[in-house]
Amino acid sequence: MTTSRSRGYPLDGARVLITGAGSGIGRLMALEAARRGAEVIIWDLDDAAARGTVAAVTAQGGTARSLRVDVTDRQAVARAADETGAVDVVINNAGVVTGARLLDASEDSIQRTLEVNVMALFWVTRAFLGGMISRGRGAVVTVASAAGWTGVARQTDYSASKWAAIGFTESLRHELRADGHPINTLVVCPYYIDTGMFDGVQTRYPALLPILKPEQVARSVISALEAGRQQLVMPPLVRWVPALRILPVRIFDRILDTLGVNQTMDHFTGRTAVRTGGDQPPAKGGSTSTSESSATG
Ligand SMILES: NC(=O)c1ccc[n+]([C@@H]2O[C@H](COP(=O)([O-])OP(=O)(O)OC[C@H]3O[C@@H](n4cnc5c(N)ncnc54)[C@H](O)[C@@H]3O)[C@@H](O)[C@H]2O)c1
């Protein structure tokens, strides 16, 4: 993947859709984008959480509205896209994790991980890309993970989904370039972030592989988007992973073991409160319904 920069995307006056912005880095990206002058549209399965983000954006003087959307539901995404109208930036951020060994994970949670983390990228991006192309401007941001650069024990479904997210964004970038469309793509590959999604994970060398601060990640993503960057990898050590692949697999594995990467999930609990766990059922109201929660002028 290239690390070069392309078209910048100043957010002042832009309409920015963020999926999964009811909590975690999605909520913080909404706040940051609004601070930079964007109107923010929040799609989340958790209506109350999405409304909470709207309230937080409004409280700081910004403009936001939210819709309850299950991004895995094609019809719901199409309806919500109609209701949302044209957007300048899509940030594919909604994600879930199972955190179990392959044989311990339920089939439902495996399927759900792939549907939220992969299939939704297609439904959401396709709903808005045509409009961006016809207006000759836009950006698509995909929040993948460092787990899209290396597999990790107890992340078979999650890591597979994030490899797919990177492949999705990279192929889209090539398509858009080949067709001469001035739409930027940005893929984001962070190591663990302290949002609660990966509660219980441990890092052996925090100086090299720190658990990232959500505020710092959110700010970096929005800055990278505005700067027209195509790839954001955090922390810097993760950028070495592709280079290490030149080594024999046994040595590659030993380096990861030495760094403690495959032990990070040993004490994983994930988010223990109701909401975004891989086995979590859809929120009340059915998986296909969408509803506007609030809007400010
Ligand atoms: N937390 C980490 O350590 C970490 C590390 C690397 C990458 N990421 C990625 O960053 C993104 C955000 O993670 P986070 O840590 O902020 O998580 P989070 O759990 O705080 O937020 C995820 C949001 O997605 C929403 N969501 C889940 N399923 C949905 C669905 N079907 N439709 C609509 N919304 C849905 C949830 O309601 C929640 O608000 C995810 O894609 C995640 O995989 C997280």
PDBQT file of the ligand as one rigid body, heavy atoms in Angstrom, charges set to zero:
ROOT
HETATM    1  N1  LIG A 301     -11.079  -0.613  20.131  1.00  0.00    +0.000 N 
HETATM    2  C1  LIG A 301     -10.005  -1.121  19.530  1.00  0.00    +0.000 C 
HETATM    3  O1  LIG A 301      -9.065  -1.629  20.183  1.00  0.00    +0.000 OA
HETATM    4  C2  LIG A 301      -9.897  -1.080  18.036  1.00  0.00    +0.000 A 
HETATM    5  C3  LIG A 301      -8.654  -1.327  17.434  1.00  0.00    +0.000 A 
HETATM    6  C4  LIG A 301      -8.558  -1.284  16.051  1.00  0.00    +0.000 A 
HETATM    7  C5  LIG A 301      -9.669  -1.016  15.281  1.00  0.00    +0.000 A 
HETATM    8  N2  LIG A 301     -10.856  -0.802  15.892  1.00  0.00    +0.000 N 
HETATM    9  C6  LIG A 301     -12.034  -0.556  15.050  1.00  0.00    +0.000 C 
HETATM   10  O2  LIG A 301     -12.515   0.753  15.298  1.00  0.00    +0.000 OA
HETATM   11  C7  LIG A 301     -13.916   0.802  15.039  1.00  0.00    +0.000 C 
HETATM   12  C8  LIG A 301     -14.624   1.450  16.219  1.00  0.00    +0.000 C 
HETATM   13  O3  LIG A 301     -14.335   0.692  17.369  1.00  0.00    +0.000 OA
HETATM   14  P1  LIG A 301     -14.564   1.234  18.857  1.00  0.00    +0.000 P 
HETATM   15  O4  LIG A 301     -13.427   0.722  19.661  1.00  0.00    +0.000 OA
HETATM   16  O5  LIG A 301     -14.872   2.666  18.846  1.00  0.00    +0.000 OA
HETATM   17  O6  LIG A 301     -15.837   0.346  19.230  1.00  0.00    +0.000 OA
HETATM   18  P2  LIG A 301     -17.186   0.678  20.003  1.00  0.00    +0.000 P 
HETATM   19  O7  LIG A 301     -17.704  -0.659  20.407  1.00  0.00    +0.000 OA
HETATM   20  O8  LIG A 301     -16.992   1.707  21.034  1.00  0.00    +0.000 OA
HETATM   21  O9  LIG A 301     -18.113   1.296  18.856  1.00  0.00    +0.000 OA
HETATM   22  C9  LIG A 301     -18.666   0.524  17.828  1.00  0.00    +0.000 C 
HETATM   23  C10 LIG A 301     -20.009   1.122  17.462  1.00  0.00    +0.000 C 
HETATM   24  O10 LIG A 301     -20.533   0.368  16.359  1.00  0.00    +0.000 OA
HETATM   25  C11 LIG A 301     -21.922   0.222  16.562  1.00  0.00    +0.000 C 
HETATM   26  N3  LIG A 301     -22.425  -0.935  15.818  1.00  0.00    +0.000 N 
HETATM   27  C12 LIG A 301     -22.156  -2.235  16.035  1.00  0.00    +0.000 A 
HETATM   28  N4  LIG A 301     -22.836  -2.990  15.168  1.00  0.00    +0.000 NA
HETATM   29  C13 LIG A 301     -23.549  -2.149  14.387  1.00  0.00    +0.000 A 
HETATM   30  C14 LIG A 301     -24.454  -2.337  13.314  1.00  0.00    +0.000 A 
HETATM   31  N5  LIG A 301     -24.764  -3.555  12.885  1.00  0.00    +0.000 N 
HETATM   32  N6  LIG A 301     -25.002  -1.250  12.733  1.00  0.00    +0.000 NA
HETATM   33  C15 LIG A 301     -24.700  -0.003  13.176  1.00  0.00    +0.000 A 
HETATM   34  N7  LIG A 301     -23.852   0.240  14.195  1.00  0.00    +0.000 NA
HETATM   35  C16 LIG A 301     -23.286  -0.832  14.800  1.00  0.00    +0.000 A 
HETATM   36  C17 LIG A 301     -22.071   0.046  18.058  1.00  0.00    +0.000 C 
HETATM   37  O11 LIG A 301     -23.388   0.293  18.522  1.00  0.00    +0.000 OA
HETATM   38  C18 LIG A 301     -21.052   1.035  18.590  1.00  0.00    +0.000 C 
HETATM   39  O12 LIG A 301     -21.617   2.306  18.824  1.00  0.00    +0.000 OA
HETATM   40  C19 LIG A 301     -14.356  -0.636  14.783  1.00  0.00    +0.000 C 
HETATM   41  O13 LIG A 301     -14.438  -0.852  13.392  1.00  0.00    +0.000 OA
HETATM   42  C20 LIG A 301     -13.219  -1.450  15.358  1.00  0.00    +0.000 C 
HETATM   43  O14 LIG A 301     -13.111  -2.729  14.758  1.00  0.00    +0.000 OA
HETATM   44  C21 LIG A 301     -11.009  -0.807  17.240  1.00  0.00    +0.000 A 
ENDROOT
TORSDOF 0
